[in-house]
Amino acid sequence: MPTKIQSDLFNMRDERFAQFNASLMPTTKPQNVIGVRTPELRKYAKTIRNSDDFLSELPHKYFEENQIHAFILSDIREFENCVKLVDAFLLYVDNWATCDQLIPKIFAKNTDKLLPWINKWIKSKHTYSTRFAIGLLMRFYLGDNFKSEYANTVISVRSNEYYINMMRAWYFATALAKNWNDVIGIIENKKLDNWTHNKTIQKSIESYRITQPQKEYLKQLKI
């Protein structure tokens, strides 16, 4: 029997959107995508955010349940509770969308406390734990918070997983936009694998935050 939450989600279903959304997430079974749009999921998440039972009922069956879970965690205001619940949830994340939309606001205020957890997740054998950790380094540790050791940590990740290497490229493209002088040497000295190196340059060239002279220079560094 479906749970009340599942029944509520099916009542919001858009079947054409389900087909479209499933096509964007090849790692998620199409039958596990109900077809509820993100704004509706965010609103619904707020109505059940105090439901401890839902957060403990892992794994969820449907993509939308995972999305709701991510949105609830993103609004938790106490760091220790939030980070432990995130740690428990990450191993059940099976797609890039849920991974990238899990952005706890409290993390931005506790970047020192967060680093040990990032170091744990980035070494995980689970694709989306590693992707999540790199995403956190991109969101919270560039600009004035940048340190070369963070970039070196991302360099050290070695994987054949598309969704990990795409996030690595996204990280370095963003780092070039925010910390060009600190990061350009990584590209000049070809410290990344060829695919991530070229994808970083591609994403940088497509970015409005990179100047035209910088883009022309990056084009010369393609492998």
C-alpha positions as a Markdown table, in Angstrom:
| # | Residue | x | y | z |
|---|---|---|---|---|
| 1 | Met | 0.0 | 0.0 | 0.0 |
| 2 | Pro | 1.3 | 3.5 | -0.8 |
| 3 | Thr | 2.1 | 5.8 | 2.1 |
| 4 | Lys | 0.2 | 9.0 | 2.6 |
| 5 | Ile | 3.1 | 10.9 | 1.2 |
| 6 | Gln | 3.3 | 8.8 | -1.9 |
| 7 | Ser | -0.5 | 9.2 | -2.4 |
| 8 | Asp | -0.2 | 12.9 | -2.1 |
| 9 | Leu | 2.6 | 12.9 | -4.7 |
| 10 | Phe | 0.6 | 10.9 | -7.2 |
| 11 | Asn | -2.2 | 13.4 | -6.8 |
| 12 | Met | 0.2 | 16.1 | -8.0 |
| 13 | Arg | 1.5 | 14.0 | -10.9 |
| 14 | Asp | 2.1 | 15.3 | -14.4 |
| 15 | Glu | 2.8 | 12.2 | -16.6 |
| 16 | Arg | 4.3 | 14.2 | -19.4 |
| 17 | Phe | 6.7 | 15.9 | -17.0 |
| 18 | Ala | 7.5 | 12.5 | -15.5 |
| 19 | Gln | 8.7 | 11.3 | -18.9 |
| 20 | Phe | 10.7 | 14.4 | -19.5 |
| 21 | Asn | 12.3 | 14.4 | -16.0 |
| 22 | Ala | 13.2 | 10.8 | -16.2 |
| 23 | Ser | 15.0 | 11.4 | -19.5 |
| 24 | Leu | 17.3 | 13.8 | -17.7 |
| 25 | Met | 18.3 | 11.2 | -15.0 |
| 26 | Pro | 19.6 | 8.0 | -16.7 |
| 27 | Thr | 20.7 | 6.6 | -13.3 |
| 28 | Thr | 17.1 | 6.6 | -12.0 |
| 29 | Lys | 14.6 | 4.1 | -13.1 |
| 30 | Pro | 11.8 | 5.8 | -15.1 |
| 31 | Gln | 9.1 | 4.0 | -13.1 |
| 32 | Asn | 10.4 | 5.6 | -9.9 |
| 33 | Val | 9.8 | 9.1 | -11.3 |
| 34 | Ile | 6.3 | 10.3 | -10.5 |
| 35 | Gly | 6.4 | 13.6 | -12.2 |
| 36 | Val | 5.9 | 16.4 | -9.7 |
| 37 | Arg | 7.5 | 19.8 | -10.4 |
| 38 | Thr | 10.2 | 21.2 | -8.0 |
| 39 | Pro | 8.2 | 24.2 | -6.7 |
| 40 | Glu | 5.4 | 21.9 | -5.7 |
| 41 | Leu | 7.8 | 19.6 | -4.0 |
| 42 | Arg | 9.4 | 22.4 | -2.1 |
| 43 | Lys | 6.0 | 23.6 | -0.8 |
| 44 | Tyr | 5.1 | 20.0 | 0.2 |
| 45 | Ala | 8.4 | 19.5 | 2.0 |
| 46 | Lys | 7.6 | 22.4 | 4.3 |
| 47 | Thr | 4.3 | 20.7 | 5.3 |
| 48 | Ile | 6.1 | 17.6 | 6.6 |
| 49 | Arg | 9.5 | 19.0 | 7.7 |
| 50 | Asn | 8.8 | 17.9 | 11.3 |
| 51 | Ser | 8.2 | 14.3 | 10.3 |
| 52 | Asp | 11.0 | 12.3 | 11.8 |
| 53 | Asp | 9.4 | 9.1 | 10.6 |
| 54 | Phe | 9.9 | 10.1 | 6.9 |
| 55 | Leu | 13.5 | 11.0 | 7.4 |
| 56 | Ser | 14.2 | 7.6 | 8.9 |
| 57 | Glu | 12.4 | 5.7 | 6.2 |
| 58 | Leu | 15.3 | 5.0 | 3.9 |
| 59 | Pro | 15.6 | 4.0 | 1.2 |
| 60 | His | 12.7 | 5.8 | -0.4 |
| 61 | Lys | 11.1 | 4.4 | -3.6 |
| 62 | Tyr | 10.5 | 7.4 | -5.6 |
| 63 | Phe | 12.7 | 10.3 | -6.9 |
| 64 | Glu | 10.3 | 12.8 | -5.6 |
| 65 | Glu | 10.6 | 11.4 | -2.1 |
| 66 | Asn | 14.3 | 11.8 | -2.2 |
| 67 | Gln | 13.8 | 15.4 | -3.4 |
| 68 | Ile | 11.5 | 16.1 | -0.5 |
| 69 | His | 14.1 | 14.6 | 1.9 |
| 70 | Ala | 16.8 | 16.8 | 0.4 |
| 71 | Phe | 14.6 | 19.9 | 0.8 |
| 72 | Ile | 13.8 | 19.1 | 4.4 |
| 73 | Leu | 17.5 | 18.6 | 5.2 |
| 74 | Ser | 18.4 | 21.8 | 3.5 |
| 75 | Asp | 16.3 | 23.8 | 6.0 |
| 76 | Ile | 17.5 | 22.2 | 9.2 |
| 77 | Arg | 19.0 | 25.0 | 11.4 |
| 78 | Glu | 21.1 | 22.9 | 13.8 |
| 79 | Phe | 24.5 | 21.9 | 12.3 |
| 80 | Glu | 25.2 | 18.6 | 14.1 |
| 81 | Asn | 21.8 | 17.2 | 13.5 |
| 82 | Cys | 21.8 | 18.3 | 9.9 |
| 83 | Val | 25.2 | 16.9 | 9.0 |
| 84 | Lys | 24.4 | 13.5 | 10.6 |
| 85 | Leu | 21.1 | 13.3 | 8.7 |
| 86 | Val | 22.9 | 14.3 | 5.5 |
| 87 | Asp | 25.5 | 11.6 | 6.1 |
| 88 | Ala | 22.8 | 9.0 | 6.5 |
| 89 | Phe | 20.9 | 10.1 | 3.4 |
| 90 | Leu | 23.8 | 10.4 | 0.9 |
| 91 | Leu | 24.3 | 6.7 | 0.3 |
| 92 | Tyr | 20.7 | 6.5 | -1.0 |
| 93 | Val | 21.1 | 9.4 | -3.4 |
| 94 | Asp | 21.1 | 7.9 | -7.0 |
| 95 | Asn | 21.0 | 10.9 | -9.3 |
| 96 | Trp | 22.7 | 14.3 | -9.9 |
| 97 | Ala | 19.5 | 16.3 | -9.4 |
| 98 | Thr | 18.9 | 15.3 | -5.8 |
| 99 | Cys | 22.6 | 15.5 | -5.1 |
| 100 | Asp | 22.9 | 19.1 | -6.4 |
| 101 | Gln | 19.7 | 20.3 | -4.8 |
| 102 | Leu | 20.8 | 19.1 | -1.3 |
| 103 | Ile | 22.2 | 22.4 | -0.1 |
| 104 | Pro | 21.8 | 22.8 | 3.7 |
| 105 | Lys | 21.8 | 26.5 | 4.5 |
| 106 | Ile | 23.4 | 25.9 | 7.9 |
| 107 | Phe | 26.6 | 24.5 | 6.2 |
| 108 | Ala | 27.5 | 28.0 | 5.0 |
| 109 | Lys | 27.7 | 29.2 | 8.6 |
| 110 | Asn | 29.8 | 26.3 | 9.8 |
| 111 | Thr | 32.5 | 25.8 | 7.1 |
| 112 | Asp | 35.2 | 24.9 | 9.6 |
| 113 | Lys | 33.1 | 22.1 | 11.2 |
| 114 | Leu | 32.1 | 20.9 | 7.7 |
| 115 | Leu | 35.6 | 20.2 | 6.4 |
| 116 | Pro | 36.1 | 16.8 | 8.1 |
| 117 | Trp | 32.8 | 15.7 | 6.7 |
| 118 | Ile | 33.8 | 16.8 | 3.2 |
| 119 | Asn | 37.0 | 14.9 | 3.5 |
| 120 | Lys | 35.1 | 11.8 | 4.4 |
| 121 | Trp | 32.5 | 12.1 | 1.6 |
| 122 | Ile | 35.0 | 13.0 | -1.1 |
| 123 | Lys | 36.8 | 9.7 | -0.5 |
| 124 | Ser | 33.6 | 7.7 | -0.7 |
| 125 | Lys | 33.2 | 4.9 | -3.3 |
| 126 | His | 29.6 | 6.1 | -3.7 |
| 127 | Thr | 29.4 | 8.4 | -6.7 |
| 128 | Tyr | 27.0 | 11.0 | -5.3 |
| 129 | Ser | 28.7 | 11.3 | -2.0 |
| 130 | Thr | 31.9 | 12.3 | -3.8 |
| 131 | Arg | 30.0 | 14.6 | -6.1 |
| 132 | Phe | 28.3 | 16.2 | -3.2 |
| 133 | Ala | 31.6 | 16.9 | -1.4 |
| 134 | Ile | 33.1 | 18.5 | -4.5 |
| 135 | Gly | 30.0 | 20.6 | -4.8 |
| 136 | Leu | 30.4 | 21.8 | -1.3 |
| 137 | Leu | 34.0 | 22.9 | -2.0 |
| 138 | Met | 32.7 | 24.8 | -5.0 |
| 139 | Arg | 29.9 | 26.5 | -3.2 |
| 140 | Phe | 31.5 | 27.4 | 0.1 |
| 141 | Tyr | 35.3 | 27.4 | -0.3 |
| 142 | Leu | 36.1 | 29.6 | -3.4 |
| 143 | Gly | 36.6 | 33.3 | -3.5 |
| 144 | Asp | 37.9 | 34.6 | -0.2 |
| 145 | Asn | 37.6 | 31.1 | 1.4 |
| 146 | Phe | 39.9 | 29.5 | -1.2 |
| 147 | Lys | 42.9 | 27.5 | -0.2 |
| 148 | Ser | 45.1 | 25.6 | -2.6 |
| 149 | Glu | 44.7 | 22.5 | -0.5 |
| 150 | Tyr | 41.0 | 22.4 | -1.4 |
| 151 | Ala | 41.8 | 22.5 | -5.1 |
| 152 | Asn | 44.5 | 19.8 | -4.6 |
| 153 | Thr | 41.8 | 17.6 | -2.9 |
| 154 | Val | 39.7 | 17.8 | -6.0 |
| 155 | Ile | 42.7 | 17.1 | -8.3 |
| 156 | Ser | 43.4 | 14.0 | -6.3 |
| 157 | Val | 40.0 | 12.5 | -7.0 |
| 158 | Arg | 40.4 | 9.8 | -9.6 |
| 159 | Ser | 37.3 | 8.3 | -11.1 |
| 160 | Asn | 35.7 | 7.0 | -14.3 |
| 161 | Glu | 32.3 | 8.2 | -13.2 |
| 162 | Tyr | 30.8 | 10.8 | -15.5 |
| 163 | Tyr | 28.9 | 12.6 | -12.7 |
| 164 | Ile | 32.0 | 12.9 | -10.6 |
| 165 | Asn | 34.2 | 14.2 | -13.3 |
| 166 | Met | 31.6 | 16.6 | -14.5 |
| 167 | Met | 31.4 | 18.1 | -11.0 |
| 168 | Arg | 35.2 | 18.3 | -10.9 |
| 169 | Ala | 35.1 | 20.3 | -14.2 |
| 170 | Trp | 32.4 | 22.5 | -12.8 |
| 171 | Tyr | 34.5 | 23.1 | -9.7 |
| 172 | Phe | 37.5 | 24.2 | -11.7 |
| 173 | Ala | 35.5 | 26.3 | -14.1 |
| 174 | Thr | 34.0 | 28.1 | -11.2 |
| 175 | Ala | 37.4 | 28.4 | -9.5 |
| 176 | Leu | 38.8 | 30.0 | -12.6 |
| 177 | Ala | 36.0 | 32.6 | -12.5 |
| 178 | Lys | 36.6 | 33.3 | -8.8 |
| 179 | Asn | 40.3 | 32.6 | -8.2 |
| 180 | Trp | 41.9 | 32.8 | -11.6 |
| 181 | Asn | 45.4 | 33.6 | -10.4 |
| 182 | Asp | 45.3 | 30.7 | -7.9 |
| 183 | Val | 44.0 | 28.1 | -10.3 |
| 184 | Ile | 45.2 | 28.8 | -13.8 |
| 185 | Gly | 48.5 | 27.0 | -13.1 |
| 186 | Ile | 46.5 | 23.8 | -12.6 |
| 187 | Ile | 45.3 | 24.0 | -16.2 |
| 188 | Glu | 48.7 | 25.3 | -17.6 |
| 189 | Asn | 50.5 | 22.4 | -16.0 |
| 190 | Lys | 47.8 | 19.8 | -17.0 |
| 191 | Lys | 47.3 | 18.5 | -13.5 |
| 192 | Leu | 43.8 | 17.0 | -14.4 |
| 193 | Asp | 43.0 | 14.0 | -16.5 |
| 194 | Asn | 42.4 | 14.9 | -20.2 |
| 195 | Trp | 38.6 | 14.7 | -20.1 |
| 196 | Thr | 38.2 | 16.9 | -17.0 |
| 197 | His | 40.9 | 19.3 | -18.3 |
| 198 | Asn | 39.1 | 19.9 | -21.6 |
| 199 | Lys | 35.6 | 19.9 | -20.0 |
| 200 | Thr | 36.8 | 22.6 | -17.5 |
| 201 | Ile | 38.0 | 24.7 | -20.5 |
| 202 | Gln | 34.7 | 24.2 | -22.3 |
| 203 | Lys | 32.6 | 25.2 | -19.3 |
| 204 | Ser | 34.9 | 28.2 | -18.7 |
| 205 | Ile | 34.5 | 29.3 | -22.3 |
| 206 | Glu | 30.7 | 29.1 | -22.0 |
| 207 | Ser | 30.8 | 31.1 | -18.8 |
| 208 | Tyr | 29.9 | 34.8 | -18.7 |
| 209 | Arg | 32.1 | 35.2 | -15.6 |
| 210 | Ile | 35.3 | 34.5 | -17.7 |
| 211 | Thr | 36.7 | 37.5 | -19.7 |
| 212 | Gln | 37.2 | 37.2 | -23.4 |
| 213 | Pro | 41.0 | 37.4 | -23.2 |
| 214 | Gln | 40.9 | 34.6 | -20.6 |
| 215 | Lys | 38.7 | 32.5 | -22.9 |
| 216 | Glu | 41.1 | 33.0 | -25.8 |
| 217 | Tyr | 44.0 | 31.9 | -23.5 |
| 218 | Leu | 42.2 | 28.8 | -22.3 |
| 219 | Lys | 41.5 | 27.7 | -25.9 |
| 220 | Gln | 45.2 | 27.5 | -26.4 |
| 221 | Leu | 45.5 | 25.1 | -23.4 |
| 222 | Lys | 43.2 | 22.4 | -24.8 |
| 223 | Ile | 44.6 | 18.9 | -25.0 |
